[in-house]
């Protein structure tokens, strides 16, 4: 079976350092999430966004994750990328992009039909306008009414024609991953994973990815900013912030969940680093455990300073990992990841294929 982790190089210390490849291109072990640059009540200016994007690339984060859904059909990650690569055309070949799509245009309902899959990929290509190759296209959520095989076969046509570098999945079940991988090569699976959200360790997703040698792209590795230690009270989130609608940030749950942050801050203080840096390093450290796939965290940031902070790796010893595991076992995170209306789309499974 061809491996997504193609080779290994020796670090200056003589330790094995894996080289991660997505769609045939080398990527850094930490990526960059673009969501907050276009999908928020008050998006940052183009100048500020470009500064954050430049900082990501300058600090090695050459894997960028965006989406058709991150904003409106008129203004989302794709438009920002077009603008960025228009100004910085030399950066186009340095960056590997992954774009989530496959939802109903302008909505959040997944539509994995061949027609909508084709529409989504073609729309991505149209907006990028040749300024940047579409390296990866992701099925953002699983359509429960369309067999995943149909979605994958349609997307694979674009790979075979050379218009698309590869195909990924997002927020899907272990069963869907295995079925999709029987149809085409799955470059990565994007799911929420952090000290704040560890569902995939128990629901079969990690095992499926390990069995099939598929890297896991971990979105919200900082617990949607909660694990940075910057959010101490609900009012620290601006009005209109989508997190205010999420169960874990609701009064009652919020206060209980601060306990995890407080304990993480103690560990960070001992390590001489930021709590969020412990969080992303913990995610990446899962890759070193026996029987685990490669994990690529994609923290988002809207300023160059925060990008630089997110790119700092912390050496977590075996004892550090044991301490963190003990913390996770003793401090329960309260509340669901998403509101009830959206929760049903997570770790989704598609309709069975009947042929």
N, C-alpha and C positions, 0 to 999 in steps of 0.2 A: 504493500500500500504506500503510495507517495505521501511523504510527510510535509506538512506545512512548516515544520521547523527543519530547515534544510541542512544547516551545518552548524558547527560550533567554532568559535575562535577563542584564543587564549587571551585573557586580560593581562595587564602588566604584573599582576600578582600571581599569575600562573594558574588561575582558577578558570574553570569552564564558564564561558558566557554565551548563552544561546543567541543565535542570530534568528530573529523572527521575520518571516516573509508572509506577506499578504498579497494575493494576486501577482505573485512573482517578484514583488518589490520588498526590499528590506525596510523594516519599520523599527522605531525606537520602542523600548519596553514600556514607555508611558506615552499615551496619545493625548489629543486635545479635543475636547467637546465644544462644538460651535453653537449649541442650542441657545445659550444666553445672549448671544450677539444679535439675534433677530427675534426671539420668541420671549418677550416679556413686555410688561406694560409700557416701560420707557427704555427702549433699546439704546445702547451706547451709540455715539456718533460713529460715522464711518472712520474718521481719523483714529478714534480710540480703539475700534475693532481691529483696524489694520495694525495698530501698535501691538495689540495682544497677539494677533496672528504671527507677526514678525518675531515677537519674543518667543513664541512656541517653537518656530522653526530654528531660531538662533540657539535655543537651548536643547535642540535635538528632537523635539516632538514633531515628527514629520507625518504622523498618521492623524488625519483630521476627520471627525465624525459629525455629519450634519443631517438635514432632512428636509424633504418637501413640506412636512408638517410643521417645521420650525418657523412659523410665521404664516403669512397668507400666500395664496397662489401668486400674488404680485410682488411679494417681498419675503424671501426665506433664505435659507443657507445657500442655495444655488445662486441667487442673485448676488449675495455678498461675495461668494467665491469668484464669480465672473468679474466683479469689480476689482477684487484683490489681484487676480491674475492679469487683468488688463493693465494695472499699474505696475505689477511686479511679474512680468512674463517669465523671467528667468527662474522663478520659484516653482513654476508649474511642474517641472520634472523632478523636483525635490520632494514633493508632497504626494502622499497617497490618501485619496479621499474615499469615504464611505457615506453613501446617502440613503437614508431610510425613505421608502415610498410605498406605493401599493395601497394607499387608503383612497376612499372616495375623494374626488377633487374638492378641496376646501372644507373637508369634514374629517372625522376621526374614525369612521366605520371602515374596517378592513374589507377590501374587495380584491381577492386573489384570482379573479377570472383572467383568462388569457388576454382578453381585450383591455382590462384595466392595468394589468402588468405591463403590457406593451405601451399603453398610454403613459404610464408612470416613467418608464425608462426613456421613452422618446422625449418626454417633457424635460427630464433631467438633461439630456443631451442638447435639447433646444436652448435651454437657459444657459448652460455652460458655453454654448456657442463656439465650441472648438478651442476655448481658452485653456481648458484643462480636460484631460482624459477622465472618463468616469471609471475609476478603478474598481469600486465595489458598489453594488446596489443591494439594498437590504429590503426584504419583506418586513415592513415595520411591525405589523401584528399579523397573526394568523387568522385567515378568513374561515370561520367554522362551517361555512356552507360550500366551500370549494376545496377539493382535494389538493394538498400541498404539491402533489406531483404535477398538477396542471400549471400552477404558478412557476415551479422550478423549470419545467420544460420550456415554457415561453421565455423565461429569462435566459435560459441556456442558449437560445437562438442568437441572442445578442452577443454572448461570449464567443460563439462559433463564428460569428460574422466579424469579430474584432472590434465591435463598438463598445463592449463592456469587458472589464478586466476579470471580474469574478462575482460570485453571488454569496450573500450572507443571509442570516436569519436573525430575528429579534423577538424576545419575549415569547418563546415557544416551548412546548413540552418536549420531553426526551423522546417520546414516540414520534413527534413531528420531525425532530432532528434526524432520527434514524431513517425515516421514510424519505426525507428530502435527500439524504446522502446516498440513497440507492439510485437516485435519478441523475444527480449531478454532483460535482465537487462543491462542498460547502467550505468557503474560505474562513468563516468565523461565525460565532453566535454571540449576539449582543444581548446582555441581560443586566439587570441591576444587581450589583454585588458590592458589599462593603461590610464593615463592622456593624453597620446599621441594618443590613439586609443580607441574610445568609441562606435564604430559602433554597438556592440551587445546590447547596451541599447535601440536601436531603431529598430533593424531589426527582433525582435521576438525571438532571441536566448536566451536571459535572461529569458523571460517569459516562454518559453518552458521548460527550465531547472528548473525554480521555480515551474511550474505546476507539473513536474515529479519528483521533489526532487532530481535533479542531480547536483552535484557540478561542478563548472566551474574552470578549471585549466587555469590560466591566464599566457600565455607566453609573453615574452618581456615586463614585467611590468615596466621596466625602459626605455621604448621607445628605445630599442636597444642601450642602453647606453647614449642616448641623455639626459635623465632626470637626469643623475648623475652629470651633470655640468662639466664633464671632457672633453667634446667635444665643443670647442669654435670656431673652424674653420675647414674647410674640411680637411686641412692637418693634423689635429689631428688623423685622421683615416689612418692607414698604407696603403701603396700600396697593392692592391690585396684584401683589405677588401671588403666583399660583400655589405656592406652598401653604398659604393660609387656608386653602380648601382641602388639604391632605390630612387624613386622620391623625398621623403622627405629630402634626403641628397644632392640633386642636387643644383648647384648654382642657386640663385634666391629663391628657396624654403627654403634652409638651413638658410639663413639669417633671413627670416621672422619667421621661427620656433624657432629661438633663443629667441624670445620674451617670449614664454611660459617658457623656462628655467630660464630666468632672473626673471620673476615674481615668479616662484616656489622657487628660491633661497631666495627671500625676506621672504617668508613664513617660509622656513627652518631656516633662521637666527633668526627669532622671536622664533622658537621652540627650538633653540639650537641643531639642528641636520643637517644631510646631505639632499640635495634635493631628492636623490633617496629613502631615508628612508621615506620621506613624500609620495613619489609615491607608494611604496609598501603598506604602511599603509592605504592609500586612497583606494587601491584596496580591501584590507581586510575589510575595514570599510563598503563596500557595502553590506557585509553579514548581517550587523545589521539592514539594512533598511527593513521596512515591505514589504513583497511580493518578496523578493530577495532570490536567491539561495546562497549557500556557495561559496566563492571565495578563491582559493588557488593560490597565485602568485608563480612563479617558476623562480626567477632571476638566471641568469647564472653568473659564475665568474671563472677565471682561477688562482686565488691566494687565499690563506687562509685568507689574510687580507681583501680582498674584500668580501669573503663569510661572514666573521664576521660582516662586515659593513651592508651587506644586511639583516642580521638576526635581526637587531635592530628594534623593533616596536616603533612607536611614537603615543602617545595618542592624537588623533584629536578630539577636542571638537565639539559641534554642530556649534559653530561660525566658527571654522576652516573649517568645511565641507562647510558651506555656502560661505565662502570666496573662497574656491577652486572651488565650482560650479559656482560662479560668474566669476572667472577667465576663466574657460572653455567656458563660454558663450560669453566672450568678446575677447578672443584670439583664432583665428582660426588656426588649423594646416593645412599647405599647402602641397599638393602633396599626391599621393596615397601611400598605404602601400607597394605595390610590383610593379615591372615593369609590363608593359602591358601583356607580354607573360605569366606571372604567376598569374596575378590578377584574371583571370577567374576561377582559381581553389579555390578561397576563398569563404567561405559560400556557397559551392556548393550543388546542389541537384542531386539526382540520377535519373536514368530512372524509370518510373512507372512500378510496378510489374504487369505482366499479367498472371493470373492463371486461 
